[in-house]
């Protein structure tokens, strides 16, 4: 599944409208735009944290599959595979 930009944009607009409409004005444009941008940034950051850190390390059903030693917490075995010829690290593992 790709980046859910439509869902994030729609929910940011809806929540931003609800937050800006509580200020006494019908539609304070400046407050609405600031709310939408802030909410969009917060939701995007949450999506990145979920996709990059939480799901693969904590919630994935594949988290207990054995892997070779020496993996980086962020890139895995990327630098090992990049430095060697094609297939050499896989044959060693």
N, CA, C and O atoms as CSV, one atom per row, in Angstrom:
chain,resi,resn,atom,element,x,y,z
A,1,UNK,N,N,0.833,-1.171,0.000
A,1,UNK,CA,C,0.000,0.000,0.000
A,1,UNK,C,C,0.883,1.240,0.000
A,1,UNK,O,O,1.856,1.319,0.749
A,2,UNK,N,N,0.547,2.181,-0.821
A,2,UNK,CA,C,1.338,3.396,-0.949
A,2,UNK,C,C,0.969,4.431,0.099
A,2,UNK,O,O,0.290,4.139,1.083
A,3,UNK,N,N,1.428,5.623,-0.137
A,3,UNK,CA,C,1.190,6.736,0.771
A,3,UNK,C,C,-0.269,7.173,0.699
A,3,UNK,O,O,-0.748,7.507,-0.384
A,4,UNK,N,N,-0.992,7.180,1.821
A,4,UNK,CA,C,-2.427,7.509,1.812
A,4,UNK,C,C,-2.677,9.019,1.851
A,4,UNK,O,O,-3.259,9.532,2.806
A,5,UNK,N,N,-2.232,9.728,0.803
A,5,UNK,CA,C,-2.326,11.186,0.820
A,5,UNK,C,C,-3.769,11.672,0.774
A,5,UNK,O,O,-4.077,12.716,1.350
A,6,UNK,N,N,-4.651,10.957,0.115
A,6,UNK,CA,C,-6.054,11.387,0.066
A,6,UNK,C,C,-6.713,11.301,1.444
A,6,UNK,O,O,-7.437,12.211,1.848
A,7,UNK,N,N,-6.465,10.223,2.149
A,7,UNK,CA,C,-7.022,10.052,3.486
A,7,UNK,C,C,-6.468,11.093,4.452
A,7,UNK,O,O,-7.216,11.670,5.241
A,8,UNK,N,N,-5.168,11.332,4.391
A,8,UNK,CA,C,-4.552,12.319,5.273
A,8,UNK,C,C,-5.069,13.719,4.959
A,8,UNK,O,O,-5.350,14.494,5.873
A,9,UNK,N,N,-5.194,14.047,3.680
A,9,UNK,CA,C,-5.686,15.376,3.303
A,9,UNK,C,C,-7.140,15.565,3.705
A,9,UNK,O,O,-7.506,16.616,4.231
A,10,UNK,N,N,-7.969,14.564,3.464
A,10,UNK,CA,C,-9.389,14.679,3.813
A,10,UNK,C,C,-9.595,14.783,5.319
A,10,UNK,O,O,-10.384,15.607,5.782
A,11,UNK,N,N,-8.899,13.962,6.078
A,11,UNK,CA,C,-9.069,14.024,7.530
A,11,UNK,C,C,-8.492,15.313,8.103
A,11,UNK,O,O,-9.042,15.861,9.059
A,12,UNK,N,N,-7.391,15.808,7.532
A,12,UNK,CA,C,-6.834,17.082,7.989
A,12,UNK,C,C,-7.796,18.226,7.708
A,12,UNK,O,O,-7.960,19.117,8.542
A,13,UNK,N,N,-8.434,18.210,6.540
A,13,UNK,CA,C,-9.389,19.262,6.203
A,13,UNK,C,C,-10.612,19.202,7.120
A,13,UNK,O,O,-11.092,20.236,7.584
A,14,UNK,N,N,-11.114,18.002,7.378
A,14,UNK,CA,C,-12.299,17.868,8.223
A,14,UNK,C,C,-12.011,18.286,9.662
A,14,UNK,O,O,-12.783,19.039,10.256
A,15,UNK,N,N,-10.914,17.806,10.217
A,15,UNK,CA,C,-10.571,18.150,11.597
A,15,UNK,C,C,-10.175,19.623,11.689
A,15,UNK,O,O,-10.495,20.293,12.671
A,16,UNK,N,N,-9.480,20.128,10.667
A,16,UNK,CA,C,-9.120,21.545,10.650
A,16,UNK,C,C,-10.341,22.440,10.619
A,16,UNK,O,O,-10.366,23.484,11.270
A,17,UNK,N,N,-11.350,22.039,9.870
A,17,UNK,CA,C,-12.593,22.803,9.841
A,17,UNK,C,C,-13.276,22.786,11.206
A,17,UNK,O,O,-13.741,23.818,11.689
A,18,UNK,N,N,-13.331,21.611,11.817
A,18,UNK,CA,C,-13.958,21.519,13.137
A,18,UNK,C,C,-13.215,22.357,14.171
A,18,UNK,O,O,-13.846,23.007,15.005
A,19,UNK,N,N,-11.905,22.351,14.128
A,19,UNK,CA,C,-11.123,23.137,15.080
A,19,UNK,C,C,-11.269,24.633,14.838
A,19,UNK,O,O,-11.382,25.407,15.788
A,20,UNK,N,N,-11.267,25.047,13.568
A,20,UNK,CA,C,-11.356,26.480,13.283
A,20,UNK,C,C,-12.767,27.011,13.462
A,20,UNK,O,O,-12.951,28.206,13.695
A,21,UNK,N,N,-13.755,26.154,13.359
A,21,UNK,CA,C,-15.125,26.628,13.529
A,21,UNK,C,C,-15.498,26.806,15.005
A,21,UNK,O,O,-16.535,27.400,15.301
A,22,UNK,N,N,-14.700,26.320,15.910
A,22,UNK,CA,C,-14.969,26.470,17.336
A,22,UNK,C,C,-14.558,27.848,17.865
A,22,UNK,O,O,-14.836,28.171,19.020
A,23,UNK,N,N,-13.897,28.666,17.028
A,23,UNK,CA,C,-13.383,29.949,17.472
A,23,UNK,C,C,-14.398,31.072,17.471
A,23,UNK,O,O,-14.036,32.187,17.844
A,24,UNK,N,N,-15.632,30.860,17.082
A,24,UNK,CA,C,-16.638,31.899,17.067
A,24,UNK,C,C,-16.938,32.416,15.676
A,24,UNK,O,O,-18.015,32.966,15.445
A,25,UNK,N,N,-16.013,32.253,14.744
A,25,UNK,CA,C,-16.244,32.665,13.368
A,25,UNK,C,C,-16.807,31.485,12.582
A,25,UNK,O,O,-16.622,30.329,12.962
A,26,UNK,N,N,-17.483,31.784,11.499
A,26,UNK,CA,C,-18.015,30.709,10.663
A,26,UNK,C,C,-16.883,29.993,9.939
A,26,UNK,O,O,-16.830,28.763,9.945
A,27,UNK,N,N,-15.968,30.748,9.311
A,27,UNK,CA,C,-14.904,30.137,8.515
A,27,UNK,C,C,-13.677,31.035,8.545
A,27,UNK,O,O,-13.425,31.743,7.570
A,28,UNK,N,N,-12.909,31.031,9.622
A,28,UNK,CA,C,-11.693,31.856,9.641
A,28,UNK,C,C,-10.612,31.200,8.775
A,28,UNK,O,O,-9.972,30.233,9.186
A,29,UNK,N,N,-10.425,31.741,7.583
A,29,UNK,CA,C,-9.556,31.109,6.589
A,29,UNK,C,C,-8.131,30.943,7.110
A,29,UNK,O,O,-7.540,29.877,6.933
A,30,UNK,N,N,-7.572,31.952,7.737
A,30,UNK,CA,C,-6.197,31.859,8.211
A,30,UNK,C,C,-6.039,30.732,9.229
A,30,UNK,O,O,-5.077,29.966,9.165
A,31,UNK,N,N,-6.975,30.630,10.161
A,31,UNK,CA,C,-6.903,29.564,11.150
A,31,UNK,C,C,-7.133,28.192,10.544
A,31,UNK,O,O,-6.521,27.210,10.962
A,32,UNK,N,N,-8.014,28.128,9.559
A,32,UNK,CA,C,-8.291,26.857,8.898
A,32,UNK,C,C,-7.070,26.340,8.159
A,32,UNK,O,O,-6.708,25.170,8.287
A,33,UNK,N,N,-6.434,27.213,7.383
A,33,UNK,CA,C,-5.261,26.796,6.606
A,33,UNK,C,C,-4.125,26.376,7.540
A,33,UNK,O,O,-3.449,25.379,7.285
A,34,UNK,N,N,-3.918,27.120,8.602
A,34,UNK,CA,C,-2.871,26.756,9.564
A,34,UNK,C,C,-3.179,25.411,10.221
A,34,UNK,O,O,-2.281,24.595,10.426
A,35,UNK,N,N,-4.450,25.187,10.551
A,35,UNK,CA,C,-4.836,23.904,11.152
A,35,UNK,C,C,-4.624,22.751,10.188
A,35,UNK,O,O,-4.107,21.706,10.582
A,36,UNK,N,N,-5.011,22.922,8.938
A,36,UNK,CA,C,-4.865,21.844,7.951
A,36,UNK,C,C,-3.397,21.518,7.724
A,36,UNK,O,O,-3.022,20.346,7.681
A,37,UNK,N,N,-2.566,22.541,7.579
A,37,UNK,CA,C,-1.131,22.295,7.353
A,37,UNK,C,C,-0.507,21.605,8.569
A,37,UNK,O,O,0.274,20.666,8.413
A,38,UNK,N,N,-0.841,22.057,9.755
A,38,UNK,CA,C,-0.294,21.444,10.967
A,38,UNK,C,C,-0.761,19.997,11.120
A,38,UNK,O,O,0.041,19.109,11.407
A,39,UNK,N,N,-2.049,19.766,10.929
A,39,UNK,CA,C,-2.575,18.400,11.049
A,39,UNK,C,C,-2.007,17.483,9.987
A,39,UNK,O,O,-1.723,16.318,10.266
A,40,UNK,N,N,-1.834,17.987,8.766
A,40,UNK,CA,C,-1.268,17.175,7.691
A,40,UNK,C,C,0.159,16.771,8.032
A,40,UNK,O,O,0.541,15.618,7.835
A,41,UNK,N,N,0.957,17.722,8.549
A,41,UNK,CA,C,2.340,17.426,8.922
A,41,UNK,C,C,2.403,16.415,10.067
A,41,UNK,O,O,3.259,15.530,10.065
A,42,UNK,N,N,1.507,16.542,11.042
A,42,UNK,CA,C,1.486,15.594,12.157
A,42,UNK,C,C,1.110,14.200,11.674
A,42,UNK,O,O,1.735,13.218,12.075
A,43,UNK,N,N,0.108,14.104,10.826
A,43,UNK,CA,C,-0.316,12.797,10.322
A,43,UNK,C,C,0.744,12.184,9.403
A,43,UNK,O,O,0.951,10.971,9.432
A,44,UNK,N,N,1.407,12.990,8.599
A,44,UNK,CA,C,2.472,12.480,7.740
A,44,UNK,C,C,3.623,11.931,8.577
A,44,UNK,O,O,4.162,10.865,8.280
A,45,UNK,N,N,3.995,12.666,9.624
A,45,UNK,CA,C,5.059,12.201,10.519
A,45,UNK,C,C,4.666,10.893,11.198
A,45,UNK,O,O,5.488,9.987,11.327
A,46,UNK,N,N,3.416,10.794,11.630
A,46,UNK,CA,C,2.941,9.544,12.226
A,46,UNK,C,C,2.974,8.387,11.250
A,46,UNK,O,O,3.319,7.265,11.622
A,47,UNK,N,N,2.614,8.653,9.995
A,47,UNK,CA,C,2.647,7.598,8.978
A,47,UNK,C,C,4.081,7.134,8.726
A,47,UNK,O,O,4.330,5.937,8.579
A,48,UNK,N,N,5.035,8.089,8.676
A,48,UNK,CA,C,6.437,7.726,8.459
A,48,UNK,C,C,6.962,6.895,9.625
A,48,UNK,O,O,7.637,5.888,9.412
A,49,UNK,N,N,6.660,7.302,10.843
A,49,UNK,CA,C,7.111,6.546,12.022
A,49,UNK,C,C,6.523,5.141,11.996
A,49,UNK,O,O,7.231,4.174,12.278
A,50,UNK,N,N,5.248,5.012,11.664
A,50,UNK,CA,C,4.611,3.698,11.592
A,50,UNK,C,C,5.243,2.841,10.503
A,50,UNK,O,O,5.570,1.678,10.742
A,51,UNK,N,N,5.417,3.400,9.314
A,51,UNK,CA,C,5.894,2.632,8.163
A,51,UNK,C,C,7.357,2.236,8.293
A,51,UNK,O,O,7.724,1.116,7.939
A,52,UNK,N,N,8.198,3.135,8.795
A,52,UNK,CA,C,9.637,2.881,8.819
A,52,UNK,C,C,10.081,2.172,10.092
A,52,UNK,O,O,10.945,1.296,10.037
A,53,UNK,N,N,9.508,2.532,11.229
A,53,UNK,CA,C,10.027,2.007,12.484
A,53,UNK,C,C,9.105,1.005,13.177
A,53,UNK,O,O,9.533,-0.106,13.488
A,54,UNK,N,N,7.865,1.372,13.420
A,54,UNK,CA,C,7.001,0.544,14.257
A,54,UNK,C,C,6.559,-0.751,13.593
A,54,UNK,O,O,6.733,-1.825,14.170
A,55,UNK,N,N,5.989,-0.675,12.390
A,55,UNK,CA,C,5.460,-1.893,11.786
A,55,UNK,C,C,6.545,-2.933,11.521
A,55,UNK,O,O,6.366,-4.087,11.909
A,56,UNK,N,N,7.666,-2.581,10.876
A,56,UNK,CA,C,8.646,-3.642,10.593
A,56,UNK,C,C,9.313,-4.220,11.838
A,56,UNK,O,O,9.652,-5.403,11.857
A,57,UNK,N,N,9.507,-3.402,12.882
A,57,UNK,CA,C,10.255,-3.872,14.050
A,57,UNK,C,C,9.380,-4.431,15.159
A,57,UNK,O,O,9.849,-5.253,15.946
A,58,UNK,N,N,8.112,-4.009,15.249
A,58,UNK,CA,C,7.283,-4.394,16.387
A,58,UNK,C,C,6.066,-5.213,15.974
A,58,UNK,O,O,5.742,-6.197,16.639
A,59,UNK,N,N,5.382,-4.835,14.895
A,59,UNK,CA,C,4.091,-5.423,14.575
A,59,UNK,C,C,4.084,-6.383,13.382
A,59,UNK,O,O,3.083,-7.067,13.166
A,60,UNK,N,N,5.138,-6.455,12.622
A,60,UNK,CA,C,5.161,-7.298,11.429
A,60,UNK,C,C,5.158,-8.780,11.804
A,60,UNK,O,O,5.844,-9.177,12.745
A,61,UNK,N,N,4.393,-9.605,11.077
A,61,UNK,CA,C,4.439,-11.039,11.340
A,61,UNK,C,C,5.772,-11.666,10.927
A,61,UNK,O,O,6.044,-12.810,11.292
A,62,UNK,N,N,6.599,-10.955,10.186
A,62,UNK,CA,C,7.894,-11.470,9.749
A,62,UNK,C,C,9.050,-11.056,10.658
A,62,UNK,O,O,10.209,-11.293,10.317
A,63,UNK,N,N,8.762,-10.446,11.798
A,63,UNK,CA,C,9.831,-9.924,12.641
A,63,UNK,C,C,10.675,-11.009,13.293
A,63,UNK,O,O,11.796,-10.734,13.718
A,64,UNK,N,N,10.167,-12.234,13.383
A,64,UNK,CA,C,10.930,-13.308,14.026
A,64,UNK,C,C,11.616,-14.238,13.024
A,64,UNK,O,O,12.191,-15.252,13.418
A,65,UNK,N,N,11.560,-13.905,11.745
A,65,UNK,CA,C,12.246,-14.712,10.736
A,65,UNK,C,C,13.743,-14.486,10.904
A,65,UNK,O,O,14.178,-13.338,10.993
A,66,UNK,N,N,14.542,-15.548,10.949
A,66,UNK,CA,C,15.986,-15.360,11.160
A,66,UNK,C,C,16.630,-14.622,9.984
A,66,UNK,O,O,16.209,-14.756,8.835
A,67,UNK,N,N,17.655,-13.845,10.304
A,67,UNK,CA,C,18.406,-13.118,9.289
A,67,UNK,C,C,19.878,-13.174,9.638
A,67,UNK,O,O,20.219,-13.468,10.784
A,68,UNK,N,N,20.763,-12.902,8.688
A,68,UNK,CA,C,22.199,-12.924,8.976
A,68,UNK,C,C,22.586,-11.854,9.987
A,68,UNK,O,O,21.904,-10.839,10.129
A,69,UNK,N,N,23.692,-12.096,10.687
A,69,UNK,CA,C,24.184,-11.133,11.665
A,69,UNK,C,C,24.751,-9.900,10.966
A,69,UNK,O,O,25.129,-9.943,9.796
A,70,UNK,N,N,24.797,-8.807,11.714
A,70,UNK,CA,C,25.429,-7.590,11.214
A,70,UNK,C,C,24.496,-6.627,10.509
A,70,UNK,O,O,24.962,-5.759,9.770
A,71,UNK,N,N,23.204,-6.751,10.710
A,71,UNK,CA,C,22.259,-5.858,10.042
A,71,UNK,C,C,22.185,-4.522,10.766
A,71,UNK,O,O,22.221,-4.467,11.995
A,72,UNK,N,N,22.080,-3.446,9.992
A,72,UNK,CA,C,21.864,-2.123,10.550
A,72,UNK,C,C,20.397,-1.995,10.923
A,72,UNK,O,O,19.543,-2.625,10.299
A,73,UNK,N,N,20.094,-1.191,11.924
A,73,UNK,CA,C,18.701,-1.028,12.349
A,73,UNK,C,C,17.880,-0.271,11.314
A,73,UNK,O,O,16.656,-0.397,11.283
A,74,UNK,N,N,18.544,0.520,10.462
A,74,UNK,CA,C,17.807,1.308,9.482
A,74,UNK,C,C,17.885,0.705,8.081
A,74,UNK,O,O,16.866,0.612,7.396
A,75,UNK,N,N,19.067,0.297,7.647
A,75,UNK,CA,C,19.250,-0.161,6.270
A,75,UNK,C,C,19.406,-1.665,6.123
A,75,UNK,O,O,19.508,-2.163,5.002
A,76,UNK,N,N,19.425,-2.386,7.208
A,76,UNK,CA,C,19.598,-3.834,7.093
A,76,UNK,C,C,20.990,-4.173,6.583
A,76,UNK,O,O,21.989,-3.739,7.158
A,77,UNK,N,N,21.057,-4.940,5.515
A,77,UNK,CA,C,22.327,-5.373,4.925
A,77,UNK,C,C,22.639,-4.627,3.637
A,77,UNK,O,O,23.352,-5.156,2.784
A,78,UNK,N,N,22.129,-3.423,3.475
A,78,UNK,CA,C,22.300,-2.682,2.227
A,78,UNK,C,C,23.768,-2.460,1.886
A,78,UNK,O,O,24.184,-2.705,0.754
A,79,UNK,N,N,24.566,-1.994,2.869
A,79,UNK,CA,C,25.960,-1.663,2.569
A,79,UNK,C,C,26.785,-2.905,2.273
A,79,UNK,O,O,27.724,-2.843,1.480
A,80,UNK,N,N,26.457,-4.019,2.887
A,80,UNK,CA,C,27.166,-5.269,2.583
A,80,UNK,C,C,26.864,-5.698,1.152
A,80,UNK,O,O,27.772,-6.067,0.408
A,81,UNK,N,N,25.611,-5.650,0.771
A,81,UNK,CA,C,25.219,-6.035,-0.587
A,81,UNK,C,C,25.740,-5.048,-1.624
A,81,UNK,O,O,26.061,-5.445,-2.744
A,82,UNK,N,N,25.828,-3.773,-1.271
A,82,UNK,CA,C,26.313,-2.754,-2.198
A,82,UNK,C,C,27.807,-2.915,-2.455
A,82,UNK,O,O,28.262,-2.700,-3.578
A,83,UNK,N,N,28.577,-3.288,-1.435
A,83,UNK,CA,C,30.027,-3.368,-1.566
A,83,UNK,C,C,30.487,-4.620,-2.325
A,83,UNK,O,O,31.528,-4.587,-2.980
A,84,UNK,N,N,29.746,-5.699,-2.249
A,84,UNK,CA,C,30.170,-6.951,-2.870
A,84,UNK,C,C,29.565,-7.096,-4.258
A,84,UNK,O,O,28.661,-6.355,-4.645
A,85,UNK,N,N,30.081,-8.062,-4.991
A,85,UNK,CA,C,29.520,-8.374,-6.307
A,85,UNK,C,C,28.138,-8.993,-6.139
A,85,UNK,O,O,27.777,-9.446,-5.053
A,86,UNK,N,N,27.393,-9.007,-7.189
A,86,UNK,CA,C,26.019,-9.504,-7.142
A,86,UNK,C,C,25.976,-10.969,-6.704
A,86,UNK,O,O,26.592,-11.830,-7.333
A,87,UNK,N,N,25.252,-11.241,-5.635
A,87,UNK,CA,C,25.031,-12.597,-5.167
A,87,UNK,C,C,26.053,-13.139,-4.193
A,87,UNK,O,O,25.810,-14.176,-3.576
A,88,UNK,N,N,27.193,-12.477,-4.030
A,88,UNK,CA,C,28.244,-12.996,-3.143
A,88,UNK,C,C,27.783,-13.008,-1.687
A,88,UNK,O,O,27.964,-14.034,-1.031
A,89,UNK,N,N,27.198,-11.938,-1.133
A,89,UNK,CA,C,26.751,-12.002,0.266
A,89,UNK,C,C,25.677,-13.065,0.472
A,89,UNK,O,O,25.637,-13.716,1.516
A,90,UNK,N,N,24.816,-13.238,-0.510
A,90,UNK,CA,C,23.753,-14.232,-0.361
A,90,UNK,C,C,24.307,-15.650,-0.327
A,90,UNK,O,O,23.790,-16.505,0.391
A,91,UNK,N,N,25.351,-15.900,-1.098
A,91,UNK,CA,C,25.981,-17.230,-1.068
A,91,UNK,C,C,26.669,-17.488,0.267
A,91,UNK,O,O,26.672,-18.618,0.755
A,92,UNK,N,N,27.258,-16.438,0.868
A,92,UNK,CA,C,27.893,-16.608,2.165
A,92,UNK,C,C,26.866,-16.847,3.271
A,92,UNK,O,O,27.130,-17.592,4.214
A,93,UNK,N,N,25.702,-16.217,3.157
A,93,UNK,CA,C,24.683,-16.384,4.173
A,93,UNK,C,C,24.048,-17.736,4.073
A,93,UNK,O,O,23.156,-18.059,4.858
